[in-house]
Amino acid sequence: MKKKLALLLTVIMIVSIAFTGCGGDSGGEAEGDTIKVGWIGALTGDMAPWGKCESQALQMYIDQQNEKGGVLGKKIKLVTYDTKGDNNEAVNAVKRLIAQDKVCAVLGPNASAAAIAIKGALNQGKVPDIATVATNPEITVNKDGSLNPYNFRVCFTDPYQGAVAAGYAIDELDAKTAAVLYDVSSDYSQGFTQFFIETFEEKGGKIVAQEGCKTGDTDFRPQLTKIKKANPDVILLPLGSYKEVALSANQARELGIDATLFGGDTWPSETLFEMAGPALEGSYVVNHFDYNDPAAAEITKMYKDKFDTNPEINAYMVHDAFQLLIAAIEKAESADSEAITKALTEVEIDGVTGHISLSPDDHNPVGKEAAMQQIVKSDTAKDGYEYKFIMKYSPAK
């Protein structure tokens, strides 16, 4: 009996030690001259183009930071895990980063569902995470209004994104009617849709069709046929994969639908134009920043010079997430996870996607504007199309 009790106490001690935050003798400073930072995202599967770009860009920024001396006189080491686009994989990856790798913080993921799934693991390990392009409100604030203490983000949220798309359609395009084709299996798509509809109707518009699909669908013709009969001025396509956006856009045009298409931050991808450039010409996208801004242009050149391809949106978002983390570590004067968590709402940076400070109330960026972009033909772009910046827009207008 005594042996069993001793064994049980030993196991409890091991688990307890594994889930202490980084810093002190157990985390990023354990190796003396190294601070470990974790990253999770999809490196395989449909979301791999975004994940690959994000992880490559982050390593590039870390290499640059290390060339300048690192942070607190220590080199930064990146530890990455492939979530394969699976929420369970994301949870397991975070647990390994905390217990096994002893990182001081985690960056990513860019998917809302995965960011929501890892909340429990972050709370248990007391390690902060900064999501890059994960926009669902419940990542940082639960439905009951309680704050998730270790979840932060550098992007705006689905409610904001949906309100921007709806407001712009009515205020700037004089749209009167709208239809939506959304993914019923996606938290991102459902949130975007909900607030698009609410804002569109509040501004006097009418939703004439609302059709659902599921991740992985390839034939959207039945839903689009119903939408065509409703004859909307604009169609919102808040789909989570560029493949589904491309397929649905192509099929809409094949059916003779000429309504203006709207999308969000999951649209931007070099592959999207290759698959559906002509079908998307004239469409509008709610994005986080202007690609032609000098700061963003510098990132574009840097990434293209190194990897011989244009970056996805993730390269810009993870840049700001990383810079925010560096600022928090410097503010805390420590790689201790709890100290970093506290500092994240006490620092601010001028990032490539805008000025960023995180609210202590909801851990979201304060007052971040959206950039409205239109897909237009281009004689210089690889696949003949590019995102043209139109204006900064706030739904409050």
C-alpha positions in Angstrom: 0.0 0.0 0.0 2.8 2.4 0.9 4.6 1.6 -2.4 1.4 2.4 -4.3 0.9 5.6 -2.5 4.5 6.6 -3.1 4.2 5.8 -6.8 1.0 7.9 -7.0 2.7 10.9 -5.3 5.6 10.6 -7.7 3.3 10.7 -10.8 1.4 13.7 -9.4 4.7 15.5 -8.9 5.9 14.8 -12.4 2.6 16.0 -14.0 2.6 19.1 -11.8 6.2 20.0 -12.8 5.4 19.3 -16.5 2.6 21.9 -16.5 4.4 24.7 -14.8 4.9 27.7 -17.1 8.2 28.5 -18.6 10.8 30.6 -16.9 12.8 30.2 -13.8 14.3 26.7 -13.7 11.6 24.9 -15.7 11.0 26.7 -19.0 12.6 28.8 -21.7 15.5 29.8 -19.5 16.2 26.2 -18.4 18.9 25.9 -21.1 20.6 29.0 -19.9 21.1 30.9 -23.1 17.9 29.9 -25.0 14.3 30.9 -24.8 11.9 28.5 -26.5 8.8 29.7 -28.4 6.2 27.3 -29.7 4.2 27.4 -32.9 1.2 25.3 -34.1 -0.5 25.2 -37.4 -1.4 23.0 -40.4 1.6 21.9 -42.4 -0.4 19.1 -44.2 -3.9 19.0 -45.5 -6.0 21.8 -47.2 -4.8 24.5 -44.9 -1.1 23.7 -45.4 -0.3 26.7 -47.7 -1.2 29.0 -44.9 0.6 27.0 -42.2 3.7 26.5 -44.2 4.0 30.2 -45.0 3.4 31.1 -41.4 6.0 28.8 -39.9 8.6 29.7 -42.5 8.0 33.4 -42.0 8.2 33.0 -38.2 11.5 31.2 -38.4 12.8 34.0 -40.7 11.8 36.6 -38.1 13.4 34.6 -35.3 16.6 34.3 -37.2 16.7 38.1 -37.7 16.0 38.7 -34.0 18.7 36.3 -33.1 21.2 38.1 -35.4 20.4 41.2 -33.4 21.2 39.5 -30.2 17.9 37.7 -29.5 15.9 38.9 -26.5 17.1 39.5 -22.9 20.6 38.4 -24.2 19.3 35.0 -25.1 18.8 33.3 -28.4 15.2 32.3 -29.4 14.5 28.7 -30.4 11.4 27.8 -32.4 9.6 24.5 -31.7 6.8 23.7 -34.2 4.1 21.0 -34.5 1.8 20.2 -37.4 -1.8 20.1 -36.4 -2.8 18.6 -39.7 -5.9 20.8 -39.6 -7.2 18.6 -36.7 -8.4 20.1 -33.4 -7.3 17.1 -31.4 -3.8 17.3 -32.9 -3.7 21.0 -32.0 -4.5 20.2 -28.3 -1.9 17.4 -28.2 0.6 19.7 -29.8 0.1 22.4 -27.2 0.4 19.9 -24.4 3.7 18.7 -25.8 5.0 22.2 -26.2 4.2 23.0 -22.6 5.1 19.7 -20.8 7.9 18.4 -23.1 9.4 21.4 -24.8 8.8 23.9 -22.0 8.1 26.9 -24.3 7.4 30.3 -22.7 4.6 31.1 -25.2 2.8 29.7 -28.3 2.1 31.5 -31.6 -0.7 30.4 -33.9 -2.9 28.7 -34.9 -4.6 30.6 -37.7 -7.8 28.5 -37.5 -10.6 29.5 -35.1 -11.7 25.9 -34.3 -8.2 24.9 -33.3 -7.7 28.1 -31.3 -10.9 27.4 -29.3 -9.9 23.8 -28.8 -6.6 24.6 -27.1 -8.0 26.9 -24.4 -8.1 24.1 -21.8 -4.5 23.1 -22.4 -3.3 26.7 -22.2 -5.2 27.2 -18.9 -3.8 24.1 -17.4 -0.2 24.9 -18.4 -0.6 28.6 -17.7 1.2 29.5 -20.9 -0.1 32.3 -23.2 -1.0 31.9 -26.9 -1.2 34.6 -29.5 -3.4 33.5 -32.4 -2.6 35.0 -35.8 -5.7 34.8 -38.1 -8.2 33.1 -35.8 -11.2 35.4 -35.6 -14.0 33.6 -33.6 -14.9 35.7 -30.5 -14.9 32.6 -28.2 -11.1 32.3 -28.6 -10.6 35.0 -26.0 -14.0 35.4 -24.4 -16.4 32.6 -23.6 -20.2 32.8 -24.4 -20.9 33.6 -20.7 -18.6 36.6 -20.9 -15.7 35.2 -19.0 -12.2 35.9 -20.2 -9.9 33.2 -21.3 -6.7 34.3 -19.4 -4.1 32.8 -21.7 -5.6 33.4 -25.2 -4.7 36.5 -27.2 -4.9 37.5 -30.8 -3.5 40.1 -33.2 -6.4 40.0 -35.7 -9.9 41.4 -35.6 -12.9 39.2 -34.9 -15.7 37.6 -36.9 -18.4 40.0 -35.6 -16.2 42.9 -36.8 -15.4 41.3 -40.1 -19.1 40.4 -40.8 -20.1 44.0 -39.9 -17.5 45.5 -42.2 -18.6 43.4 -45.2 -22.3 44.2 -44.7 -21.7 47.8 -44.0 -19.5 48.3 -47.0 -21.9 46.5 -49.3 -24.7 48.9 -48.3 -22.8 52.2 -47.7 -20.4 52.0 -50.6 -22.0 49.7 -53.2 -25.6 50.7 -52.4 -26.6 47.0 -52.2 -30.2 46.3 -51.2 -30.3 42.5 -51.1 -27.8 39.8 -50.2 -27.4 36.0 -50.1 -25.0 33.9 -48.1 -23.4 30.5 -48.8 -21.7 29.5 -45.5 -20.1 26.4 -44.0 -22.4 25.0 -41.3 -19.5 22.9 -39.9 -17.2 26.0 -39.4 -17.2 28.2 -36.3 -15.5 30.9 -38.4 -18.1 30.8 -41.2 -21.1 30.7 -38.8 -19.8 33.7 -36.8 -19.0 35.7 -40.0 -22.5 34.9 -41.4 -24.3 35.8 -38.2 -22.9 39.3 -37.9 -23.1 40.0 -41.7 -26.8 39.3 -41.6 -27.4 41.3 -38.4 -25.6 44.4 -39.8 -27.0 44.1 -43.3 -30.6 44.0 -41.9 -29.9 46.8 -39.3 -28.8 49.0 -42.2 -32.0 48.3 -44.1 -30.9 45.5 -46.4 -32.7 42.3 -47.0 -31.3 38.7 -46.9 -33.0 36.9 -49.7 -31.2 33.5 -49.4 -29.1 31.7 -46.9 -27.7 28.3 -47.9 -25.4 25.9 -46.1 -22.6 23.6 -47.1 -19.9 21.6 -45.3 -16.1 21.6 -45.3 -14.9 19.3 -48.2 -17.9 19.9 -50.4 -17.1 20.2 -54.1 -20.5 20.7 -55.7 -22.3 23.9 -54.7 -24.7 24.0 -57.6 -27.9 23.1 -55.7 -27.4 25.9 -53.2 -26.3 28.4 -55.9 -29.3 27.5 -58.0 -31.5 28.6 -55.2 -29.5 31.7 -54.7 -29.7 32.6 -58.4 -33.5 32.5 -58.2 -33.4 35.0 -55.3 -31.3 37.4 -57.5 -29.3 39.1 -54.8 -27.1 42.2 -55.3 -24.2 40.6 -53.4 -23.3 37.1 -52.2 -21.2 36.5 -49.1 -18.9 33.4 -49.3 -17.4 33.1 -45.8 -15.8 29.8 -46.6 -12.7 28.5 -44.7 -10.8 27.0 -47.6 -9.6 28.7 -50.8 -10.6 25.5 -52.7 -14.2 25.9 -51.7 -14.1 29.6 -52.5 -12.7 28.9 -55.9 -15.1 26.0 -56.7 -18.2 28.0 -55.5 -17.2 31.1 -57.4 -16.5 29.2 -60.7 -19.8 27.3 -60.3 -21.7 30.6 -59.6 -20.5 32.2 -62.8 -21.2 29.0 -64.8 -24.8 29.2 -63.6 -25.0 32.8 -64.8 -24.9 34.5 -61.4 -23.4 38.0 -61.8 -23.8 39.2 -58.3 -20.8 40.8 -56.5 -19.0 38.3 -54.3 -17.8 39.1 -50.8 -15.2 37.3 -48.7 -13.0 37.6 -45.7 -9.5 36.9 -44.5 -9.6 33.2 -45.5 -9.7 34.2 -49.2 -6.2 35.6 -49.8 -4.0 33.0 -51.4 -1.8 32.8 -54.4 -3.6 29.5 -55.3 -7.0 31.2 -55.3 -6.3 33.2 -58.4 -4.8 30.2 -60.2 -8.0 28.3 -59.6 -10.6 31.0 -60.1 -9.2 34.4 -61.1 -11.8 35.3 -63.8 -14.7 34.2 -61.6 -13.5 36.4 -58.7 -12.7 39.5 -60.7 -14.6 42.4 -59.1 -15.1 40.7 -55.8 -14.4 42.4 -52.5 -12.4 41.1 -49.6 -12.3 42.2 -46.0 -8.6 42.0 -45.0 -6.4 43.0 -42.1 -4.1 45.4 -43.9 -3.0 47.0 -47.2 -0.5 44.9 -49.0 0.9 48.1 -50.6 1.7 49.7 -47.3 5.5 50.2 -47.1 5.9 48.0 -44.0 3.9 45.2 -45.6 5.8 45.6 -48.9 9.1 45.1 -47.1 7.8 41.8 -45.7 6.7 40.8 -49.1 10.1 41.4 -50.6 11.9 39.8 -47.8 9.8 36.6 -47.9 9.9 36.4 -51.7 13.7 36.8 -51.8 14.1 34.0 -49.4 11.4 31.5 -50.5 10.9 32.5 -54.2 7.2 33.0 -53.8 4.8 35.6 -52.5 3.7 35.2 -48.9 0.2 34.4 -47.7 -1.5 36.7 -45.2 -0.1 34.6 -42.4 3.4 36.0 -42.9 2.2 39.5 -42.0 0.0 38.4 -39.1 2.7 36.2 -37.5 5.2 39.0 -37.8 3.0 41.2 -35.6 2.3 38.3 -33.2 6.0 37.7 -32.8 6.9 41.4 -32.3 4.1 41.6 -29.7 5.6 38.6 -27.9 9.1 40.1 -28.0 7.8 43.4 -26.5 6.0 41.4 -23.7 9.2 39.5 -22.9 11.2 42.7 -22.7 8.5 44.4 -20.6 8.4 41.4 -18.2 12.2 41.2 -18.2 11.7 37.5 -18.1 10.7 34.5 -20.1 8.4 33.4 -17.3 5.0 32.5 -18.9 2.9 34.2 -16.2 5.0 37.4 -16.4 4.6 37.4 -20.2 0.9 36.9 -20.0 0.5 39.9 -17.8 2.8 42.0 -20.0 0.9 41.3 -23.2 -1.9 43.8 -22.3 0.7 46.4 -21.1 2.7 46.8 -24.4 2.0 48.1 -27.8 3.7 47.9 -31.2 3.5 49.4 -34.6 3.1 46.3 -36.7 2.8 45.7 -40.4 -0.9 45.3 -40.0 -1.4 48.4 -37.9 -0.9 49.7 -34.4 -1.6 47.0 -31.9 -2.4 47.1 -28.3 -4.4 44.3 -26.6 -7.3 45.1 -24.4 -7.2 43.6 -20.9 -10.9 43.1 -21.1 -11.1 40.8 -24.1 -7.4 40.3 -25.3 -8.3 41.6 -28.7 -6.6 44.5 -30.6 -8.0 47.9 -29.7 -9.5 49.9 -32.6 -7.9 47.9 -35.4 -9.3 49.0 -38.8 -10.2 46.7 -41.7 -8.8 47.1 -45.2 -11.3 46.7 -48.1 -9.7 45.2 -51.1 -11.0 44.4 -54.6 -9.8 41.6 -56.9 -8.7 43.2 -60.2 -6.8 42.2 -63.3 -3.1 42.8 -63.3 -0.5 42.7 -66.1 2.3 42.1 -63.6 0.8 39.5 -61.2 1.7 35.8 -61.5 -1.8 34.6 -62.3 -3.2 37.8 -63.8 -5.0 39.1 -60.7 -4.2 41.0 -57.5 -5.8 42.6 -54.5 -6.3 46.3 -55.0 -6.6 48.4 -51.8 -9.8 50.5 -51.8 -10.1 52.1 -48.4 -10.0 51.6 -44.7 -13.5 51.0 -43.5 -15.2 50.8 -40.1 -18.7 49.3 -39.6 -19.5 52.2 -37.3 -19.9 54.3 -40.4 
